[in-house]
């Protein structure tokens, strides 16, 4: 039974990592879009 909880804990960790990565990617996308807008402005 202990093995199952270890696997579950690892799955939770992966899910948390993925959520953090998604937030980071969204932030990067916003920054890139802002930079492109600034460069496009005359």
NORRAFEN-V885011 format. One record per backbone hydrogen bond with DSSP energy under -0.5 kcal/mol. CO is the residue of the C=O (numbers start at 1). NH is the residue of the N-H. E is the energy in kcal/mol with one decimal. If there is no record, write none. Layout:
# NORRAFEN-V885011
<<CO | NH | E> <CO | NH | E>>
This chain:
# NORRAFEN-V885011
<<1 | 5 | -1.4> <2 | 6 | -1.7> <3 | 7 | -2.2> <4 | 8 | -2.2> <5 | 9 | -2.4> <6 | 10 | -2.3> <7 | 11 | -2.2> <8 | 12 | -2.3> <9 | 13 | -2.1> <10 | 14 | -2.3> <11 | 15 | -2.2> <12 | 16 | -2.2> <13 | 17 | -2.5> <14 | 18 | -2.4> <15 | 19 | -2.2> <16 | 20 | -2.3> <17 | 21 | -2.4> <18 | 22 | -2.5> <19 | 23 | -2.1> <20 | 24 | -2.3> <21 | 25 | -2.6> <22 | 26 | -2.2> <23 | 27 | -2.1> <24 | 28 | -2.5> <25 | 29 | -2.4> <26 | 30 | -2.0> <27 | 31 | -2.3> <28 | 32 | -2.8> <29 | 33 | -2.5> <30 | 34 | -2.4> <31 | 35 | -2.4> <32 | 36 | -2.3> <33 | 37 | -2.3> <34 | 38 | -2.3> <35 | 39 | -2.1> <36 | 40 | -2.1> <37 | 41 | -1.6>>
